[in-house]
């Protein structure tokens, strides 16, 4: 039983027009950081647009995202997060003073098969491993 004096940072992954990509990134952070980070994902695309190849590519590395439901991006979701990680959002993500924003650009796996999604998945995993040190307390 461990209790932490420092609350877990809350990380919101936002990917405009691709709920699956933010879902992949959120799943990796949750998997790799364990209980050190509260993780959520959002996108402007409806959750039912998640590419089945994304689910398959993640299951290949032992992460089940089939039951996850990415949320539509809301102002409240951004306000409730310590770190907002945007993926190709440009100026479409609401910005609030005092929030920490990180942005990355990745190829879009929407509509692509699992062979095309695998290298995107691996790039996301690599980036998420680096992000863990940036978003978790030392």
LUMRO-924752 format. One line per field, with one value per atom (N, C-alpha, C): residue number from 1; residue in one letter; atom name; x, y, z. Coordinates in Angstrom, 3 decimals, padded with zeros to 6 digits, m for minus. Each point is the difference from the previous one (the first is absolute). Example, Ala and Ser with C-alpha at 12.3 -4.5 7.8 and 13.67 -1.06 7.14 Angstrom:
<rs>
i: [1, 1, 1, 2, 2, 2]
aa: [A, A, A, S, S, S]
at: [N, CA, C, N, CA, C]
xx: [013.190, m000.890, 000.900, m000.350, 000.820, m000.770]
yy: [m005.690, 001.190, 001.200, 001.050, 001.190, 001.090]
zz: [007.800, 000.000, 000.000, m000.720, 000.060, 000.730]
</rs>
This chain:
<rs>
i: [1, 1, 1, 2, 2, 2, 3, 3, 3, 4, 4, 4, 5, 5, 5, 6, 6, 6, 7, 7, 7, 8, 8, 8, 9, 9, 9, 10, 10, 10, 11, 11, 11, 12, 12, 12, 13, 13, 13, 14, 14, 14, 15, 15, 15, 16, 16, 16, 17, 17, 17, 18, 18, 18, 19, 19, 19, 20, 20, 20, 21, 21, 21, 22, 22, 22, 23, 23, 23, 24, 24, 24, 25, 25, 25, 26, 26, 26, 27, 27, 27, 28, 28, 28, 29, 29, 29, 30, 30, 30, 31, 31, 31, 32, 32, 32, 33, 33, 33, 34, 34, 34, 35, 35, 35, 36, 36, 36, 37, 37, 37, 38, 38, 38, 39, 39, 39, 40, 40, 40, 41, 41, 41, 42, 42, 42, 43, 43, 43, 44, 44, 44, 45, 45, 45, 46, 46, 46, 47, 47, 47, 48, 48, 48, 49, 49, 49, 50, 50, 50, 51, 51, 51, 52, 52, 52, 53, 53, 53, 54, 54, 54, 55, 55, 55, 56, 56, 56, 57, 57, 57, 58, 58, 58, 59, 59, 59, 60, 60, 60, 61, 61, 61, 62, 62, 62, 63, 63, 63, 64, 64, 64, 65, 65, 65, 66, 66, 66, 67, 67, 67, 68, 68, 68, 69, 69, 69, 70, 70, 70, 71, 71, 71, 72, 72, 72, 73, 73, 73, 74, 74, 74, 75, 75, 75, 76, 76, 76, 77, 77, 77, 78, 78, 78, 79, 79, 79, 80, 80, 80, 81, 81, 81, 82, 82, 82, 83, 83, 83, 84, 84, 84, 85, 85, 85, 86, 86, 86, 87, 87, 87, 88, 88, 88, 89, 89, 89, 90, 90, 90, 91, 91, 91, 92, 92, 92, 93, 93, 93, 94, 94, 94, 95, 95, 95, 96, 96, 96, 97, 97, 97, 98, 98, 98, 99, 99, 99, 100, 100, 100, 101, 101, 101, 102, 102, 102, 103, 103, 103, 104, 104, 104, 105, 105, 105, 106, 106, 106, 107, 107, 107, 108, 108, 108, 109, 109, 109, 110, 110, 110, 111, 111, 111, 112, 112, 112, 113, 113, 113, 114, 114, 114, 115, 115, 115, 116, 116, 116, 117, 117, 117, 118, 118, 118, 119, 119, 119, 120, 120, 120, 121, 121, 121, 122, 122, 122, 123, 123, 123, 124, 124, 124, 125, 125, 125, 126, 126, 126, 127, 127, 127, 128, 128, 128, 129, 129, 129, 130, 130, 130, 131, 131, 131, 132, 132, 132, 133, 133, 133, 134, 134, 134, 135, 135, 135, 136, 136, 136, 137, 137, 137, 138, 138, 138]
aa: [X, X, X, X, X, X, X, X, X, X, X, X, X, X, X, X, X, X, X, X, X, X, X, X, X, X, X, X, X, X, X, X, X, X, X, X, X, X, X, X, X, X, X, X, X, X, X, X, X, X, X, X, X, X, X, X, X, X, X, X, X, X, X, X, X, X, X, X, X, X, X, X, X, X, X, X, X, X, X, X, X, X, X, X, X, X, X, X, X, X, X, X, X, X, X, X, X, X, X, X, X, X, X, X, X, X, X, X, X, X, X, X, X, X, X, X, X, X, X, X, X, X, X, X, X, X, X, X, X, X, X, X, X, X, X, X, X, X, X, X, X, X, X, X, X, X, X, X, X, X, X, X, X, X, X, X, X, X, X, X, X, X, X, X, X, X, X, X, X, X, X, X, X, X, X, X, X, X, X, X, X, X, X, X, X, X, X, X, X, X, X, X, X, X, X, X, X, X, X, X, X, X, X, X, X, X, X, X, X, X, X, X, X, X, X, X, X, X, X, X, X, X, X, X, X, X, X, X, X, X, X, X, X, X, X, X, X, X, X, X, X, X, X, X, X, X, X, X, X, X, X, X, X, X, X, X, X, X, X, X, X, X, X, X, X, X, X, X, X, X, X, X, X, X, X, X, X, X, X, X, X, X, X, X, X, X, X, X, X, X, X, X, X, X, X, X, X, X, X, X, X, X, X, X, X, X, X, X, X, X, X, X, X, X, X, X, X, X, X, X, X, X, X, X, X, X, X, X, X, X, X, X, X, X, X, X, X, X, X, X, X, X, X, X, X, X, X, X, X, X, X, X, X, X, X, X, X, X, X, X, X, X, X, X, X, X, X, X, X, X, X, X, X, X, X, X, X, X, X, X, X, X, X, X, X, X, X, X, X, X, X, X, X, X, X, X, X, X, X, X, X, X, X, X, X, X, X, X, X, X, X, X, X, X]
at: [N, CA, C, N, CA, C, N, CA, C, N, CA, C, N, CA, C, N, CA, C, N, CA, C, N, CA, C, N, CA, C, N, CA, C, N, CA, C, N, CA, C, N, CA, C, N, CA, C, N, CA, C, N, CA, C, N, CA, C, N, CA, C, N, CA, C, N, CA, C, N, CA, C, N, CA, C, N, CA, C, N, CA, C, N, CA, C, N, CA, C, N, CA, C, N, CA, C, N, CA, C, N, CA, C, N, CA, C, N, CA, C, N, CA, C, N, CA, C, N, CA, C, N, CA, C, N, CA, C, N, CA, C, N, CA, C, N, CA, C, N, CA, C, N, CA, C, N, CA, C, N, CA, C, N, CA, C, N, CA, C, N, CA, C, N, CA, C, N, CA, C, N, CA, C, N, CA, C, N, CA, C, N, CA, C, N, CA, C, N, CA, C, N, CA, C, N, CA, C, N, CA, C, N, CA, C, N, CA, C, N, CA, C, N, CA, C, N, CA, C, N, CA, C, N, CA, C, N, CA, C, N, CA, C, N, CA, C, N, CA, C, N, CA, C, N, CA, C, N, CA, C, N, CA, C, N, CA, C, N, CA, C, N, CA, C, N, CA, C, N, CA, C, N, CA, C, N, CA, C, N, CA, C, N, CA, C, N, CA, C, N, CA, C, N, CA, C, N, CA, C, N, CA, C, N, CA, C, N, CA, C, N, CA, C, N, CA, C, N, CA, C, N, CA, C, N, CA, C, N, CA, C, N, CA, C, N, CA, C, N, CA, C, N, CA, C, N, CA, C, N, CA, C, N, CA, C, N, CA, C, N, CA, C, N, CA, C, N, CA, C, N, CA, C, N, CA, C, N, CA, C, N, CA, C, N, CA, C, N, CA, C, N, CA, C, N, CA, C, N, CA, C, N, CA, C, N, CA, C, N, CA, C, N, CA, C, N, CA, C, N, CA, C, N, CA, C, N, CA, C, N, CA, C, N, CA, C, N, CA, C, N, CA, C, N, CA, C, N, CA, C, N, CA, C, N, CA, C, N, CA, C, N, CA, C, N, CA, C, N, CA, C, N, CA, C, N, CA, C, N, CA, C]
xx: [000.847, m000.847, 000.892, m000.112, 000.824, m000.886, 000.365, m000.747, 000.994, m000.458, 000.880, m000.431, 000.965, m000.322, m000.293, 000.585, m000.212, m001.094, m001.047, m001.033, 000.541, m000.584, 000.419, m000.286, 000.928, m000.330, m001.072, m000.843, m001.044, 000.408, 000.026, 000.434, m001.173, m000.266, m001.042, 000.647, m000.240, 000.472, m001.126, 000.302, m001.006, 000.488, m000.799, 000.336, m001.227, 000.089, m001.130, m000.195, m001.232, m000.418, 000.508, 000.562, 000.437, m000.002, m001.149, m000.105, 000.942, 000.258, 000.852, 001.425, 000.526, 001.391, 000.160, m000.912, 000.098, m000.251, m000.856, m000.259, 001.257, 000.724, 001.252, 001.006, 000.177, 000.987, m000.389, m001.269, m000.465, 000.191, m000.276, 000.155, 001.453, 000.927, 001.417, 000.438, m000.423, 000.417, m000.561, m001.275, m000.608, 000.722, 000.355, 000.666, 001.414, 000.750, 001.404, 000.198, m000.894, 000.164, m000.757, m000.876, m000.736, m000.837, 000.037, m000.854, 000.634, 001.095, 000.654, m000.693, m000.834, m000.614, m001.467, m000.868, m001.396, m000.060, m000.507, 000.063, m001.400, m000.243, m001.255, 000.302, m000.925, 000.189, m001.252, 000.184, m001.123, 000.328, m001.028, 000.188, m001.275, 000.113, m001.218, m000.782, 000.655, m000.702, m000.826, m001.169, m000.790, 000.779, m000.224, 000.729, m000.219, m001.138, m000.254, 000.760, 000.817, 000.820, 001.375, 000.254, 001.293, 000.224, 001.149, 000.371, 000.196, m000.688, 000.208, 001.456, 000.747, 001.415, 000.797, m000.448, 000.658, m000.181, m001.214, m000.284, 000.857, 000.088, 000.789, 001.489, 000.519, 001.427, 000.350, m000.891, 000.258, m000.096, m000.935, m000.116, 001.250, 000.699, 001.241, 001.089, m000.064, 001.006, m000.593, m001.132, m000.573, m000.834, m000.479, m000.837, m001.371, m001.026, m001.369, m000.679, m000.268, m000.718, m001.399, m000.435, m001.301, m001.137, 000.191, m001.062, 000.122, 001.103, 000.199, m000.904, m000.416, m000.826, 000.627, 000.663, 000.530, m001.157, 000.206, m001.048, 000.150, m001.108, 000.054, 000.673, 000.829, 000.731, m000.960, 000.185, m000.790, 000.932, m000.484, 000.747, 000.259, m000.991, 000.145, 001.115, 000.152, 001.053, 001.372, 000.153, 001.282, 000.246, m001.013, 000.158, 000.366, m000.494, 000.220, 001.341, 000.806, 001.255, 001.203, 001.042, 001.250, 000.826, 000.002, 000.762, m000.947, 000.036, m000.805, 000.969, m000.065, 000.884, m000.821, 000.323, m000.761, 000.758, m000.736, 000.606, m000.543, 000.743, m000.398, m001.199, m000.202, m001.202, 000.129, 001.220, 000.154, m000.739, m000.809, m000.704, m001.427, m000.317, m001.369, m000.264, 001.035, m000.176, m000.123, m001.021, m000.107, 001.213, 000.548, 001.213, m000.352, 000.499, m000.257, 001.311, 000.084, 001.231, 000.321, 001.292, 000.439, 000.003, m000.533, 000.026, 001.302, 000.460, 001.189, m000.439, 000.479, m000.363, 001.230, m000.142, 001.029, m000.669, 000.704, m000.610, 000.917, m000.576, 000.756, m000.794, 000.742, m000.597, 000.276, m001.027, 000.149, m000.845, 000.362, m000.839, m001.347, m001.022, m001.364, m000.362, m000.318, m000.335, m001.456, m000.800, m001.425, m000.181, m000.816, m000.320, 001.084, 001.109, 001.092, m000.043, 000.585, 000.050, 001.084, 000.038, 000.913, 001.465, 000.334, 001.395, 000.449, m000.895, 000.327, m000.020, m000.808, m000.129, 001.184, 000.606, 001.096, 001.138, 000.554, 001.083, m000.456, m001.261, m000.543, m000.101, m000.486, m000.084, 001.373, 001.022, 001.344, 000.572, m000.306, 000.453, m000.671, m001.297, m000.712, 000.591, 000.282, 000.572, 001.334, 000.844, 001.303, m000.154, m000.910, m000.217, m000.594, m000.921, m000.628, 001.029, 000.942, 001.046, 000.785, 000.259, 000.698, m000.899, m001.294, m000.922, m000.171, 000.130, m000.209, 000.888, 001.261, 000.902, m000.373, m000.679, m000.386, m001.249, m000.885, m001.278, m000.113, 000.944, m000.087, 000.986, m000.384, 000.917, 001.273, 001.114, 001.281, 000.017]
yy: [m001.171, 001.171, 001.233, 000.816, 001.194, 001.210, 001.058, 001.237, 001.061, 000.858, 001.005, 001.375, 000.804, 001.356, 000.874, m000.344, 000.771, m000.658, 000.765, m000.617, m000.369, m001.024, m000.421, 001.113, 000.259, 000.949, m000.590, 000.863, m000.421, 000.400, m000.980, 000.238, m000.262, 000.956, m000.146, m000.040, m001.079, m000.087, 000.465, 000.949, 000.543, m000.169, m000.618, m000.095, 000.369, 001.110, 000.453, m000.934, m000.373, m000.828, m001.431, m000.435, m001.389, m000.473, m000.484, m000.492, m001.172, m000.806, m001.181, 000.327, 001.079, 000.345, 000.465, 000.834, 000.404, m001.186, m000.919, m001.198, m000.867, m000.154, m000.773, 000.619, 001.322, 000.673, m000.089, 000.211, m000.079, m001.404, m001.013, m001.385, m000.308, 000.489, m000.234, 000.698, 001.245, 000.703, m000.702, m000.385, m000.693, m001.325, m000.723, m001.295, 000.156, 000.975, 000.139, 000.740, 000.937, 000.793, m000.590, m000.964, m000.627, 001.006, m000.083, 000.877, 001.360, 000.322, 001.294, 001.158, m000.303, 001.042, m000.343, 001.005, m000.165, 000.385, m000.875, 000.194, m000.020, 000.944, 000.024, 000.342, m000.356, 000.361, 000.692, 000.829, 000.712, 000.288, 000.225, 000.376, 000.614, 000.733, 000.586, m001.021, m001.110, m001.053, m000.828, m000.478, m000.868, m001.264, m000.503, m001.179, m001.203, m000.090, m001.173, 000.024, 001.042, 000.037, m000.626, m000.551, m000.614, m001.156, 000.034, m000.999, m001.359, m001.057, m001.321, m000.458, 000.486, m000.363, 000.557, 001.131, 000.557, m000.961, m000.505, m000.957, m001.253, m000.491, m001.209, 000.226, 001.140, 000.291, 000.113, 000.543, 000.113, m001.359, m000.830, m001.324, m000.835, 000.251, m000.714, 000.270, 001.139, 000.323, m000.106, m000.694, m000.313, 001.085, 000.952, 001.069, m000.087, m000.163, m000.119, 001.353, 000.590, 001.272, m000.155, m001.241, m000.211, 000.528, 000.033, 000.472, 001.487, 000.625, 001.418, 000.856, 001.127, 000.918, 001.383, 000.411, 001.360, 000.992, 001.084, 001.005, 001.113, 000.644, 001.184, 001.106, 000.789, 001.063, 001.045, 000.324, 001.057, 000.973, 001.207, 000.991, m000.523, m000.671, m000.521, m001.027, m000.833, m001.011, 000.648, 001.066, 000.715, 000.667, 000.650, 000.705, m000.952, m001.236, m000.960, m000.717, 000.290, m000.720, 000.866, m000.632, 000.707, 000.175, m001.029, 000.030, m000.376, 000.771, m000.302, m000.306, m001.213, m000.399, m000.010, 000.912, 000.107, m000.676, m000.585, m000.688, 000.596, 000.915, 000.609, 000.911, 000.598, 000.797, 001.441, 000.497, 001.407, 000.893, 000.920, 000.919, m000.450, m001.280, m000.445, m000.500, m000.162, m000.424, 001.239, 000.067, 001.183, 000.111, 001.198, 000.225, 000.848, m000.399, 000.719, 000.369, 001.204, 000.399, m000.986, m000.275, m000.875, m001.474, m000.362, m001.401, m000.292, m001.214, m000.413, m000.765, 000.426, m000.636, m000.607, m001.194, m000.636, m000.352, 000.143, m000.323, m000.932, m000.977, m000.814, m000.253, m000.221, m000.302, m001.466, m000.702, m001.406, m000.251, m001.018, m000.380, m000.473, 000.200, m000.306, m001.432, m000.881, m001.383, m000.205, 001.060, m000.172, m000.699, m001.033, m000.690, m000.914, m000.135, m000.843, m001.361, m000.991, m001.348, m000.135, m001.165, m000.215, 000.131, m000.375, 000.121, 001.463, 000.895, 001.428, 000.580, m000.576, 000.527, m000.401, m001.162, m000.482, 001.010, 000.591, 000.963, 001.257, 000.382, 001.156, m000.352, m001.207, m000.486, 000.029, m000.485, m000.054, 001.395, 000.930, 001.384, 000.621, m000.300, 000.519, m000.583, m001.310, m000.606, 000.644, 000.211, 000.615, 001.401, 000.790, 001.368, m000.004, m000.925, m000.076, m000.360, m000.880, m000.331, 001.260, 000.873, 001.256, 000.940, 000.001, 000.905, m000.340, m001.270, m000.395, 000.817, 000.168, 000.772, 001.476, 000.481, 001.401, 000.286, m000.967, 000.260, m000.569, m000.844, m000.557, 000.705, 000.144, 000.632, m000.815, 000.654, m000.709, m000.720]
zz: [000.000, 000.000, 000.000, m001.009, m000.060, m000.189, 000.705, m000.195, m000.414, m000.826, m000.561, 000.458, 000.455, 000.425, m001.209, m001.124, m001.216, m000.824, m000.350, m000.832, m001.379, m000.581, m001.334, m000.997, m000.910, m001.057, m000.911, m000.518, m000.920, m001.404, m000.901, m001.366, m000.936, m000.880, m001.003, m001.375, m000.736, m001.382, m000.907, m000.868, m000.909, m001.425, m000.818, m001.407, m000.821, m000.706, m000.781, m001.201, m000.228, m001.135, 000.052, 001.113, 000.080, 001.442, 000.447, 001.369, 000.237, m001.040, 000.168, 000.350, m000.551, 000.274, 001.448, 000.488, 001.404, 000.917, m000.427, 000.787, 000.090, m001.109, 000.011, 000.954, m000.101, 000.833, 001.475, 000.302, 001.387, 000.555, m000.816, 000.453, 000.325, m000.839, 000.288, 001.277, 000.198, 001.221, 001.226, m000.053, 001.138, 000.268, m001.063, 000.132, 000.555, m000.520, 000.380, 001.316, 000.317, 001.229, 001.173, m000.255, 001.082, 000.759, 001.333, 000.796, 000.287, m000.689, 000.244, m000.707, m000.987, m000.812, m000.234, 000.103, m000.416, m001.472, m000.825, m001.448, m000.601, m000.897, m000.752, m001.448, m000.882, m001.401, m000.512, m001.006, m000.608, m001.447, m000.761, m001.391, m000.524, m001.069, m000.546, m000.814, m000.377, m000.735, 000.978, m000.422, 000.883, 000.359, 001.205, 000.468, m000.900, m000.669, m000.825, m001.324, m000.206, m001.210, 000.220, 001.184, 000.270, m000.973, m000.659, m000.993, 000.688, m000.434, 000.603, m000.081, m000.988, m000.113, 001.174, 000.564, 001.189, 001.167, 000.181, 001.073, m000.183, m001.241, m000.283, 000.251, m000.457, 000.181, 001.477, 000.799, 001.433, 000.686, m000.443, 000.624, m000.259, m001.104, m000.299, 001.036, 000.672, 001.021, 001.408, 000.100, 001.304, 000.634, m000.787, 000.551, m000.642, 000.839, m000.506, 000.065, m001.156, m000.008, m000.587, m000.208, m000.628, 000.859, 001.317, 000.886, 000.322, m000.422, 000.289, m000.877, 000.542, m000.767, 000.027, m001.067, m000.034, 000.060, 000.679, 000.161, m001.031, m000.282, m000.836, 000.820, m000.634, 000.685, 000.555, 001.284, 000.627, 000.717, 000.205, 000.768, 001.407, 000.586, 001.363, 000.102, m001.032, 000.014, 000.010, m000.767, m000.025, 001.342, 000.548, 001.276, 001.131, m000.061, 001.085, m000.096, m001.009, m000.219, 000.325, 000.532, 000.287, m001.265, m000.831, m001.242, m001.129, m001.070, m001.177, m001.136, m000.516, m001.083, m001.276, m000.891, m001.239, m001.122, m000.900, m001.123, m001.288, m000.565, m001.256, 000.114, 001.182, 000.216, m000.479, m000.082, m000.369, 000.986, m000.507, 000.896, 000.278, m000.260, 000.206, 001.412, 000.808, 001.386, 000.877, 000.868, 000.865, 000.912, 000.103, 000.789, 001.216, 001.149, 001.239, 000.664, 000.581, 000.693, 001.114, 000.184, 001.077, m000.348, m001.157, m000.409, m000.733, 000.117, m000.723, m001.229, m001.163, m001.255, m000.655, m000.492, m000.810, m001.324, m001.090, m001.290, m000.776, m000.661, m000.918, m001.251, m001.059, m001.297, m000.322, m000.389, m000.386, m001.229, m000.755, m001.133, 000.527, m000.771, 000.408, m000.384, 000.982, m000.334, m000.400, m000.052, m000.309, m001.339, m000.004, m001.239, m000.538, 000.724, m000.478, 000.686, m000.646, 000.561, 001.043, 000.648, 001.117, m000.418, m001.235, m000.451, 000.006, m000.351, m000.002, 001.404, 000.877, 001.360, 000.878, m000.247, 000.866, 000.165, m001.096, 000.211, 000.734, m000.179, 000.723, 001.485, 000.279, 001.384, 000.661, m000.721, 000.568, 000.232, m000.910, 000.195, 001.215, 000.184, 001.163, 001.280, 000.005, 001.203, 000.350, m000.998, 000.241, 000.591, m000.568, 000.489, 001.398, 000.260, 001.321, 001.067, m000.328, 000.975, 000.399, m000.975, 000.319, 000.802, m000.312, 000.686, 001.473, 000.348, 001.397, 000.934, m000.373, 000.856, 000.045, m001.050, m000.035, 000.829, 000.140, 000.659, 001.402, 000.419, 001.346, 000.917, 001.283, 000.947, 000.175, 000.260, 000.176, 001.323]
</rs>
